[in-house]
Amino acid sequence: MNRLLLISALCGGLALPGHAQSIRTWIEELAALQTLEHTIQQGYQTVSSGLQTIDAIRRGEYGLHSTYFSSLDRVKPVVTGDPRVQALRSRLTALIAQLQAALDYWKRQPIVSP
């Protein structure tokens, strides 16, 4: 039974017209695929180079901004030594102490419900 099925499949396959590609067609397809591969590699290199450029610009900008903002943390000695700044600091400290005392007072009060 298996033999009969195998023979009929082979004979049926031989009866159908075959489509064979010539060697010339294969060479043309191979050349087209090689051209496509070369184009894809060039595109990949262009994209990769562009992304590296964008990353370098981003890192440079971030470095400039982080340097500037970190410099804002440091107060110049001329400013800290100014008597007006010292007076402002003492007033601010007193104000914070008064606000903290008022907050503590109101936290101790019983809540009045309507």
C-alpha distance (Angstrom), angle and dihedral (degrees) to the residues before:
residue distance angle dihedral
M1 . . .
N2 3.80 . .
R3 3.79 90.1 .
L4 3.75 92.3 52.2
L5 3.80 91.3 49.5
L6 3.80 91.8 48.5
I7 3.81 93.7 48.1
S8 3.80 92.7 47.7
A9 3.82 91.1 49.4
L10 3.79 91.2 50.6
C11 3.79 93.5 46.9
G12 3.78 91.6 46.0
G13 3.77 89.9 51.0
L14 3.78 91.6 51.2
A15 3.79 91.8 50.5
L16 3.80 92.2 60.1
P17 3.78 117.1 84.8
G18 3.78 110.8 -106.5
H19 3.76 126.3 -137.3
A20 3.74 109.3 -145.2
Q21 3.75 122.1 177.7
S22 3.71 118.6 -133.8
I23 3.77 121.4 -125.0
R24 3.80 89.2 -112.4
T25 3.83 90.2 58.9
W26 3.80 90.3 49.1
I27 3.81 91.1 51.3
E28 3.81 91.0 49.6
E29 3.81 91.3 49.8
L30 3.80 90.7 47.0
A31 3.82 91.0 51.5
A32 3.81 90.6 48.7
L33 3.81 91.0 49.6
Q34 3.81 91.3 49.3
T35 3.81 90.2 50.8
L36 3.81 89.9 49.2
E37 3.81 90.7 49.1
H38 3.82 90.9 51.1
T39 3.82 91.5 48.6
I40 3.80 91.6 48.9
Q41 3.81 91.5 49.5
Q42 3.81 91.0 51.0
G43 3.80 90.8 48.8
Y44 3.79 91.3 49.2
Q45 3.81 91.2 50.2
T46 3.81 91.0 49.0
V47 3.80 92.7 50.2
S48 3.80 92.0 44.7
S49 3.80 91.7 50.2
G50 3.81 91.2 47.9
L51 3.80 92.2 50.6
Q52 3.80 90.9 49.5
T53 3.81 89.9 51.1
I54 3.80 91.5 49.7
D55 3.81 90.2 49.0
A56 3.82 91.7 50.1
I57 3.81 91.7 50.0
R58 3.80 91.0 47.4
R59 3.79 92.8 49.8
G60 3.80 91.3 47.7
E61 3.81 92.9 50.4
Y62 3.80 91.6 45.9
G63 3.80 90.5 50.4
L64 3.79 91.9 51.9
H65 3.79 93.6 47.8
S66 3.80 95.3 44.1
T67 3.81 90.6 50.5
Y68 3.80 90.7 50.9
F69 3.80 95.2 46.6
S70 3.80 93.4 45.1
S71 3.80 88.4 52.8
L72 3.81 88.6 58.4
D73 3.83 89.8 64.5
R74 3.78 91.6 65.9
V75 3.79 116.8 76.3
K76 3.76 116.8 -149.5
P77 3.83 115.3 -115.0
V78 3.79 90.2 -124.5
V79 3.80 89.5 62.0
T80 3.81 96.5 44.0
G81 3.80 92.0 48.5
D82 3.81 93.9 52.5
P83 3.85 110.5 112.2
R84 3.81 90.7 -139.8
V85 3.81 90.6 58.6
Q86 3.81 91.3 48.4
A87 3.82 90.4 50.4
L88 3.80 90.0 49.0
R89 3.80 90.6 50.8
S90 3.80 92.8 51.6
R91 3.83 91.0 48.5
L92 3.78 90.6 48.6
T93 3.81 91.6 50.1
A94 3.82 90.7 50.2
L95 3.81 91.4 48.3
I96 3.79 92.1 50.5
A97 3.82 90.3 50.1
Q98 3.82 91.2 50.6
L99 3.79 92.4 48.5
Q100 3.80 91.4 48.4
A101 3.84 90.6 50.8
A102 3.82 91.1 49.8
L103 3.79 91.2 48.2
D104 3.81 91.4 50.2
Y105 3.82 90.1 49.1
W106 3.79 93.4 52.5
K107 3.80 92.0 45.4
R108 3.82 89.6 57.6
Q109 3.82 93.5 51.9
P110 3.80 118.0 99.1
I111 3.76 113.9 -111.2
V112 3.79 112.8 -107.8
S113 3.78 112.2 -143.7
P114 3.83 120.6 -153.5
